Amino acid sequence: MINPRFEKEAFKKDVEQNVKQLFRKTVDEASQQELYQAVSYVVKDAIIDDWIATQKQYEKDDPKIVYYMSMEFLLGRALGNNLINMTAYKEVKEALEEMGLNLNELEDQEPDPALGNGGLGRLAACFLDSLASLGYAAYGCGIRYRYGMFKQKIKDGYQEERPDNWLKNGNPFELRRPEYAKEVRFGGNIRVEYDDKTGDIRFKQENYESVLAVPYDYPIVGYDNHIVNTLRIWDAEPIVDFQLDSFDRGDYHKAVEQQNLAKTIVEVLYPNDNHYAGKELRLKQQYFFVSASLQAALTKYKKHHDDIHKLPEKMTIQMNDTHPTVAVAELMRLLLDEEGLGWDEAWEITSKTCAYTNHTIMSEALEKWPIDLFSRLLPRVYQIIQEIDRRFVAQIREMYPGNEEKVAKMQILRDGQVKMAHLAIVAGYSVNGVARLHTEILKKQELRDFYEMMPQKFNNKTNGITQRRFLMHGNPLLADWVTDKLGTKDWITDLSLMSGLKKWVDDEEALKEFMSIKYENKVRLAKYIKEHNGIEVDPRSIFDVQVKRLHEYKRQLLNILHVMYLYNEIKEHPEISFYPRTFIFGAKASAGYIRAKQIIKLINSVADVVNNDRSINGKLKVVFIEDYRVSNAEIIFAAADVSEQISTASKEASGTGNMKFMLNGAPTLGTMDGANVEIVEEVGAENAFIFGLSSDEVINYENNGGYNPMDIYNSDADIRRVVNQLVDGTYSQGDKEMYRDLYNSLLTAQGGSKADTYFILKDFRSYADTQKKVEEAYRDKDRWAKMALLNTASCGKFSSDRTIQEYVDDIWHLDKVTVEV
Ligand SMILES: *Cc1c(COP(=O)(O)O)cnc(C)c1O
């Protein structure tokens, strides 16, 4: 079907026009970057028509709106995805070809808007895609960081961080909306005013610093339904112009301060994944975007509704982790101080409006702000939290008379800290985990006291991913094949239809096609690796892939120690047949996470030794892909044979990378952790490779002082050899100290953490044995093809469309909207 908005001749003309108007050039003269921009503005123009139509429809239907609050949105590139969702990708590709242009090359001109770290930010992006595609009114609310995630360079095997000035060429898809700007205030003191006549008390913030929050709207295009939702990310500007008269008034320093605050507040995304650093600027960022978003949401509500008490019928707020939890207190503040409501009314509204998603049980990720910092920065918000806490403590005492231990464990303000998770749970009407196992651990362990007190709030929403980006865009060959085999495109909006592929599992021809598509995608990745790493890899080898943030709990160290073990085996027994393998890694480490960076260096050192050893005939290759991000992730998932999901059981809340691999036909090699449990349930244990301790076993060890890795070191010679190679210079040109810290971390307790905190040696043998089974399975081409196909065919549950529909049914209760054009 020709999409009328992208009628070829008109489209070509529009591109030419844009090149002329934007750059005073002809198509022949323009650079690829300029052409990318010219094309993007044509696409944006078409999007804007639907954007306006959607907003009109929303005004007419007045649906309930979800505000998805998140510090991170890891969007990935927009151009290709927008064309896919407008069902115009192929037409535009052809039109460009007729102009002598290549759409893929133009797409490569677009920087990834890297406004996120990893899984949590990518989840937010998948959710926005699903909300628009399912026809629900939603705003994403976040920060327009000047510098998002850093660009990763590998130099001599070490990670280096480079600033990513993603906005340097402008951003064709965004729209600045100064008319919706809001003021956000920090610091100062609170003056209490009594109105003698009415007896009212008013709280006035004085001597504060403030910034102007200016929103940039970013269109979120639904799939083939003309719905365009909005991601609203906030920029900060000084509130008063830096003028001489403020100098004259003696406000010079204040003016400079506000200028500086505005400049620094949105300057950079904190590159920590699953880790709380407690930086004041981070709290400022949180309050900044939450306050601006809530003010804008209330303004919007009040424009069409006059009863503030009915707010929960028309809007709901989802807090993506505790990062935006200050929202509950800020909403209270707006209702009390700006709307003039009493406490009980305000609480009634707030506690029916806010909902919280928990993303981790890792203790180092729990946000606990020091009270002195918090109360200094947000004095009025802090007063409100004190009152929430006071009332909550009374409630605990009523329910558990005389049980002060409960109070100590559950209180919001305790030990000089503001415990953000406690605040979110107490004020929220829903608390959800992100995979079944994770939610069970929350209920039984981490949040047990809260679960016992308010079980009705707890629910599970297993994460998902969007098939529009991670199959249609990332793997067009497989997407077309799926459509052909299913005889319908409906899987694009209903991934459960993928189960229809199961009928091809005994069809030799179909299996051959499936595996030759995988091969094509491996050739594409091999080309990428050759271009970016200068390493030749054989697309006939097994592509064994671990791509995700670098974290000790994700156990990239286990993976690379196993590679070292295999290398020893191959050297020792060259006669034993070994199926060629390419181990592919991709991972950014937080800039301050020293041990994670050592692991990156180790991976690259092993790669150096192994890749350059002619004697092993290329049986083993190790590749570290620089700057892992959404755009290269799409290429990597499509080409993977094996999906490494090897976190210490109980530590990975869900994982979503695991789902992207499954969708693209890569069986999981993993532990029974996070959503792996549900993946195995869907695909069958015979089509996955599961190893290692269970979460119960891990938790048991942890509650009983850990285990002794020396027992394993002493009894298993292969493991001992590999561990010793960390300190014998094998991978460090004789330097015995380079990996001493990694060695120590495996064998000895140190600084508050137990020896081998993440059970790497404990799981090593089980992992190595299971890797052997992977090889055996791969040798049997027919068996492997079936397994791979069955993974794709069983991935239906893991669409973020399913996840979002569950949020809508159980938590948000949104109204479905259709836009007619
Ligand atoms: C999906 C995704 C993640 C999350 O991966 P996990 O394996 O679930 O940790 C991180 N980064 C990018 C770029 C992704 O696409």
PDBQT file of the ligand as one rigid body, heavy atoms in Angstrom, charges set to zero:
ROOT
HETATM    1  C1  LIG A 901      17.772  -3.802  26.180  1.00  0.00    +0.000 C 
HETATM    2  C2  LIG A 901      18.929  -2.943  26.428  1.00  0.00    +0.000 A 
HETATM    3  C3  LIG A 901      19.543  -2.932  27.686  1.00  0.00    +0.000 A 
HETATM    4  C4  LIG A 901      19.105  -3.836  28.816  1.00  0.00    +0.000 C 
HETATM    5  O1  LIG A 901      19.778  -5.073  28.686  1.00  0.00    +0.000 OA
HETATM    6  P1  LIG A 901      19.795  -6.151  29.872  1.00  0.00    +0.000 P 
HETATM    7  O2  LIG A 901      20.482  -7.315  29.261  1.00  0.00    +0.000 OA
HETATM    8  O3  LIG A 901      18.358  -6.447  30.188  1.00  0.00    +0.000 OA
HETATM    9  O4  LIG A 901      20.527  -5.559  30.999  1.00  0.00    +0.000 OA
HETATM   10  C5  LIG A 901      20.641  -2.112  27.883  1.00  0.00    +0.000 A 
HETATM   11  N1  LIG A 901      21.107  -1.329  26.894  1.00  0.00    +0.000 NA
HETATM   12  C6  LIG A 901      20.555  -1.316  25.664  1.00  0.00    +0.000 A 
HETATM   13  C7  LIG A 901      21.141  -0.442  24.616  1.00  0.00    +0.000 C 
HETATM   14  C8  LIG A 901      19.441  -2.118  25.388  1.00  0.00    +0.000 A 
HETATM   15  O5  LIG A 901      18.884  -2.096  24.174  1.00  0.00    +0.000 OA
ENDROOT
TORSDOF 0
